[in-house]
Amino acid sequence: MNKQVRAFPVERDDRRVMPHLRDIRLKVLSDIDAYIRQREYGKASALLQTIVNTGSIQVKEIWNPLIAVIRAQDHTSLGVFLDLIITETRTQPPFAASMERFFVALDSNYDDAYAIILAFSTDTGSKLAMAHGFLGIIIACLRELELRRNNVFTATPHVFRNSEFAQFVTSADEEQRTKYNLTNAERHLERALELDPECDFFVPFHAQVLVALGRTDFATHMLERRYAKDKNIVVLRMLMSLDPRDVVEQSNRMLDYLELDPFAPETYFNGYITRCIGQWDQLPEETISRVFLIIIDRIERGDPRETDKWKYMALFTARLRTTHPCVCSVIDQRLHWWYMYFDWPQFMGTITDAVVYKAVCAQQWVDLEPGHPVYNVLSGELTDDQAAFVNNIRATD
């Protein structure tokens, strides 16, 4: 038995817990573990209720270690134990057992999980934000699964097609009827946020359901209100992922994001930068300057293995260096780049896409001495895509 006690998970703040309370908790975990191994679920339940009701241990101090111990045995035991606890404590908040039972079912059967959370949200969990929020999520998920089983999809491109949120919720359509209603999902997600306005967990799911229902403007305004109240990085990333109608506002969001996550992957920005390149004749100088600063930031603080930033730098430089002072100004302030990114050895190995992009930049920025390896790169054996890129830059010049 002592060997089992040492194997039990211990929370990080155990050093701040009084030694005798820690010993009580470990003894309770040990005894409940033994009861459940013997299928004595009633005794395990009674012991947990007694120790919590007497105030010896708070629920939050025992719950996660307890679930970890039982989960290590098998899901059947955990499910039976939770069912018993739910029956005995159905009127006692915080209803941890009911939510845990939902999560256990979620691992194996979505339909069972749906039935559990639906019953809970209409009964003792009717005032619990988490119950309504997860009910909304699982309704949307079950709808997606049914659409996939029936091979029914909307022909309309998804609004989040260029982001991590793509295809979580298929757009609503009259022909896409399932027994799981997307409007019900939205209603429960909205109810969750009404019950707990400070909770941001369900905001991304709510926004995606709203977009699928064709309420993109409402979703955008909701996300903007949330972000104005609390600089939540997930909320901001969703705003960045929505199709931008105001490129100036999107550039502000991008720069805000870089303040929150200086080492963000360039994929978060590529879609927007590509759209700007496609319409830069209509963009104001201020917006071009901001987009250029995003590219500069990704070069200086981003992952050096990412290469698209150098492609964008080459395109911006070729197209705008003679017409937009901001481009020349930024480049003039970064002459140290020559020693960091454009020294000779970088152009004397394998001709990768990144090497080609950098070579194009170097040729545009500096008067290269004869024999510089950049010339060998640009006139060497390029792939079809690399050659097309170089020729496109030369045509721009």
C-alpha positions in Angstrom: 0.0 0.0 0.0 2.8 2.4 0.8 4.2 1.9 -2.7 0.9 2.9 -4.2 0.7 6.1 -2.1 4.1 7.3 -3.4 2.8 6.8 -7.0 -0.2 9.1 -6.5 0.0 12.4 -8.3 0.9 15.3 -6.1 -0.2 18.9 -6.9 2.5 21.6 -7.2 1.4 23.5 -4.1 1.9 20.4 -1.8 4.9 22.1 -0.2 2.5 24.8 1.1 0.0 22.3 2.4 0.3 21.5 6.1 2.0 18.1 6.5 -0.9 16.4 8.3 -3.4 17.6 5.7 -1.2 16.2 3.0 -1.1 12.9 4.8 -4.9 12.8 5.1 -5.3 13.4 1.4 -2.8 10.7 0.5 -4.6 8.3 2.9 -8.0 9.1 1.3 -6.6 8.5 -2.2 -5.0 5.3 -1.1 -8.2 4.0 0.5 -10.5 5.0 -2.4 -8.1 3.4 -4.8 -8.2 0.2 -2.8 -12.0 0.2 -2.6 -12.5 0.7 -6.3 -10.0 -2.0 -7.1 -12.3 -4.3 -5.0 -15.4 -2.9 -6.8 -16.6 -1.4 -3.4 -17.9 1.8 -5.1 -20.3 2.6 -2.3 -17.6 2.6 0.3 -15.4 4.8 -2.0 -18.3 7.2 -2.5 -19.1 7.4 1.2 -15.5 8.0 2.1 -15.1 10.9 -0.4 -18.4 12.5 0.8 -17.4 12.2 4.5 -14.0 13.7 4.0 -15.4 16.6 2.0 -18.5 17.2 4.1 -16.4 17.4 7.3 -14.2 20.1 5.8 -11.0 18.0 6.2 -10.3 18.4 2.5 -11.7 20.8 -0.1 -13.1 19.3 -3.3 -10.5 21.2 -5.4 -7.7 19.7 -3.4 -8.7 16.1 -3.9 -10.6 15.9 -7.1 -7.9 16.0 -9.8 -5.6 13.6 -8.0 -8.5 11.3 -7.3 -9.7 11.2 -10.9 -6.1 10.5 -12.0 -5.9 7.6 -9.7 -9.2 6.0 -10.8 -8.5 6.7 -14.5 -5.3 4.7 -14.2 -7.4 1.6 -13.4 -10.0 1.6 -16.2 -12.8 3.7 -17.6 -15.5 1.3 -16.4 -14.6 1.8 -12.8 -14.4 5.5 -13.2 -17.8 5.6 -14.9 -19.5 3.6 -12.2 -17.9 5.6 -9.4 -18.9 8.9 -11.0 -22.5 7.7 -11.5 -22.7 6.9 -7.8 -21.2 10.2 -6.8 -23.6 12.1 -9.1 -26.6 10.3 -7.6 -25.5 11.1 -4.0 -24.5 14.7 -4.6 -26.9 15.9 -7.3 -27.9 18.9 -5.2 -24.4 19.9 -4.2 -22.3 22.3 -6.3 -19.9 22.4 -7.9 -21.2 19.3 -9.7 -17.6 18.2 -10.5 -18.7 14.6 -10.8 -21.4 15.3 -13.4 -18.9 17.2 -15.6 -16.3 14.5 -15.1 -18.8 11.9 -16.2 -19.4 13.9 -19.4 -15.6 14.0 -20.1 -15.3 10.2 -19.6 -18.1 9.6 -22.1 -16.6 12.0 -24.5 -13.5 9.8 -24.8 -15.5 6.9 -26.1 -19.0 7.8 -27.3 -20.2 11.3 -28.4 -23.9 10.2 -28.3 -23.6 9.1 -24.7 -21.7 12.3 -23.8 -24.5 14.4 -25.5 -27.2 12.6 -23.5 -25.3 13.1 -20.2 -24.6 16.8 -20.7 -28.2 17.4 -22.0 -29.8 15.9 -19.0 -27.4 17.8 -16.7 -27.9 21.2 -18.3 -31.7 20.9 -18.0 -31.6 19.8 -14.4 -29.0 20.5 -11.6 -26.6 22.1 -14.1 -29.1 24.6 -15.6 -27.2 27.5 -14.0 -23.8 26.2 -14.8 -22.0 27.9 -17.7 -19.7 24.9 -18.4 -22.7 22.6 -18.9 -24.4 24.9 -21.5 -21.1 25.6 -23.2 -20.1 22.0 -23.7 -23.6 21.1 -24.7 -23.4 23.7 -27.5 -20.0 22.4 -28.6 -21.0 18.8 -28.7 -24.2 19.6 -30.7 -22.0 21.3 -33.3 -19.6 18.4 -33.3 -22.3 15.8 -33.7 -23.9 17.8 -36.5 -20.5 17.8 -38.3 -20.1 14.0 -37.8 -23.6 13.4 -39.3 -22.9 15.7 -42.3 -19.7 13.8 -42.9 -21.4 10.4 -42.7 -24.0 11.7 -45.2 -21.3 13.4 -47.4 -23.2 16.7 -47.2 -21.2 19.9 -47.3 -21.8 23.5 -48.3 -20.3 24.7 -51.6 -19.5 28.0 -50.0 -15.8 28.5 -49.0 -15.5 28.5 -45.2 -14.8 31.9 -43.7 -11.9 30.5 -41.6 -10.4 28.6 -44.6 -7.0 30.1 -44.1 -6.7 29.5 -40.3 -6.6 26.9 -37.6 -10.3 27.4 -37.2 -11.1 26.1 -40.6 -13.9 23.5 -41.0 -14.9 23.2 -37.3 -18.4 24.1 -38.2 -19.9 23.7 -41.7 -22.0 26.6 -42.9 -25.8 26.2 -42.3 -27.9 25.4 -45.3 -31.5 24.2 -45.8 -30.3 21.0 -47.4 -28.0 20.2 -44.4 -30.6 19.2 -41.9 -29.6 16.8 -39.1 -31.2 16.0 -35.8 -28.6 18.3 -34.2 -29.6 21.9 -34.7 -26.9 24.6 -35.1 -29.3 27.2 -33.7 -29.6 25.2 -30.5 -25.8 25.0 -30.3 -25.6 28.8 -30.6 -28.3 29.2 -27.9 -26.4 27.1 -25.4 -23.1 28.8 -26.1 -24.7 32.2 -25.7 -26.3 31.0 -22.4 -22.8 29.9 -21.2 -21.4 33.4 -21.8 -24.4 35.0 -20.1 -23.9 32.8 -17.0 -20.2 33.5 -16.9 -19.3 36.6 -18.8 -15.7 36.4 -17.7 -15.1 33.0 -19.3 -13.3 33.2 -22.6 -13.1 29.4 -23.2 -16.4 29.2 -25.2 -15.9 32.4 -27.2 -14.1 30.9 -30.2 -16.7 28.1 -30.5 -19.5 30.6 -30.2 -18.0 32.8 -32.9 -17.6 29.8 -35.3 -21.2 28.8 -34.9 -22.3 32.3 -35.5 -20.3 32.5 -38.7 -21.7 29.1 -39.8 -25.2 30.6 -39.2 -24.4 33.5 -41.5 -24.0 36.0 -38.7 -20.4 37.0 -39.4 -20.9 40.7 -38.6 -22.4 39.8 -35.2 -19.5 37.4 -34.5 -17.0 40.1 -35.4 -18.6 42.6 -33.1 -18.7 40.1 -30.3 -15.0 39.3 -30.7 -14.1 43.0 -30.9 -16.0 43.7 -27.6 -14.3 40.8 -26.0 -10.8 41.8 -27.1 -11.4 45.5 -26.1 -12.3 44.2 -22.6 -9.5 41.6 -22.3 -6.5 41.2 -24.6 -7.1 37.5 -25.2 -4.8 36.1 -27.8 -7.2 33.4 -29.1 -9.9 36.1 -29.6 -7.5 38.3 -31.5 -6.4 35.3 -33.7 -10.0 34.7 -34.6 -10.4 38.4 -35.6 -7.3 38.0 -37.7 -8.7 34.9 -39.4 -12.0 36.4 -40.4 -12.1 37.7 -44.0 -10.9 41.3 -43.6 -13.0 44.1 -45.1 -10.9 46.8 -43.5 -7.3 46.1 -44.3 -6.1 49.0 -42.1 -7.9 47.5 -39.0 -6.4 44.1 -39.9 -2.9 45.5 -39.9 -3.5 46.9 -36.5 -4.6 43.5 -35.3 -1.5 41.9 -36.7 0.8 44.3 -34.9 -1.2 43.9 -31.7 -0.7 40.1 -32.0 3.1 40.5 -32.4 3.1 42.4 -29.1 1.3 39.5 -27.4 3.2 36.7 -29.1 6.5 38.0 -30.6 7.5 34.5 -31.8 4.2 33.6 -33.6 4.5 31.5 -36.7 4.4 33.4 -40.0 1.4 31.3 -41.1 -0.8 33.6 -38.9 0.1 36.5 -41.1 0.7 35.0 -44.6 -2.9 35.1 -45.8 -3.3 38.8 -44.9 0.0 39.8 -46.5 -0.8 37.9 -49.7 -4.2 39.8 -49.9 -2.4 43.1 -49.4 0.1 42.3 -52.2 -2.8 41.6 -54.5 -4.3 45.1 -53.9 -1.3 47.2 -52.9 -2.1 49.8 -55.6 -5.2 50.7 -53.5 -3.6 50.7 -50.1 -2.7 53.9 -48.3 0.9 54.5 -47.4 0.3 54.0 -43.7 -1.1 50.5 -44.2 1.8 49.5 -46.5 4.2 50.7 -43.9 2.5 48.5 -41.2 2.5 45.4 -43.4 6.1 46.0 -44.2 6.9 46.2 -40.5 5.1 42.9 -40.0 7.4 41.3 -42.5 10.5 42.9 -40.9 9.4 41.7 -37.5 9.0 38.1 -38.8 12.5 38.2 -40.2 14.1 39.6 -37.0 12.0 37.7 -34.4 10.4 34.8 -36.3 11.5 31.2 -36.9 14.6 31.4 -39.1 13.4 28.1 -40.8 10.3 29.9 -42.2 10.9 31.3 -45.7 7.7 33.1 -46.8 8.8 36.3 -45.1 11.8 36.6 -47.5 9.5 36.0 -50.5 7.2 38.9 -49.3 10.3 41.0 -48.6 11.5 40.5 -52.2 8.1 41.3 -53.6 7.6 44.4 -51.5 11.1 45.7 -52.3 10.8 45.1 -56.0 7.4 46.7 -56.3 7.5 49.6 -53.8 11.0 50.7 -53.2 10.9 53.5 -55.8 7.3 54.7 -54.9 7.0 54.3 -51.1 9.5 56.1 -48.9 8.7 53.8 -46.0 10.3 50.8 -47.7 13.6 52.6 -48.4 13.6 54.1 -45.0 13.2 50.7 -43.3 15.9 49.1 -45.4 18.4 51.9 -44.8 18.0 51.4 -41.1 19.0 47.8 -41.4 22.4 47.7 -43.1 23.5 45.2 -40.4 21.3 42.7 -42.2 24.0 42.4 -44.8 26.3 40.7 -42.4 23.6 38.6 -40.8 21.7 37.3 -43.8 23.6 38.1 -47.0 27.2 37.0 -46.4 28.8 35.0 -49.2 28.6 31.5 -47.6 24.8 31.7 -47.5 24.7 31.7 -51.3 27.3 29.0 -52.0 25.4 25.9 -51.0 22.1 24.3 -52.1 19.8 26.7 -53.9 16.7 26.6 -51.8 13.6 28.8 -52.0 14.9 30.9 -49.1 18.3 31.4 -50.8 16.6 32.6 -54.0 14.4 35.0 -52.1 17.4 36.4 -50.2 19.4 36.7 -53.4 16.6 38.8 -55.0 16.6 41.1 -52.0 20.4 41.4 -51.9 20.5 42.3 -55.6 17.8 45.0 -55.1 19.3 46.6 -52.0 23.0 46.8 -52.7 25.4 47.3 -55.6 27.1 43.9 -55.5 30.7 43.5 -56.4 31.5 41.4 -59.5 31.7 37.7 -58.8 29.4 37.8 -55.8 27.7 34.4 -55.5 24.2 36.0 -55.7 24.7 36.2 -59.4 25.4 32.5 -59.6 22.2 31.8 -57.7 20.0 33.9 -59.9 21.5 32.5 -63.1 21.9 29.0 -61.8 19.8 25.9 -62.1 16.5 27.0 -60.6 13.3 25.0 -60.2 10.4 26.1 -62.4 8.8 27.9 -59.5 12.0 29.6 -58.5 12.7 30.7 -62.1 9.2 32.0 -62.4 9.6 34.0 -59.2 12.9 35.6 -60.4 11.4 36.4 -63.8 8.4 38.0 -62.2 10.7 40.3 -60.1 12.7 41.2 -63.1 9.6 42.1 -65.0 8.6 44.4 -62.1 11.9 46.2 -62.3 
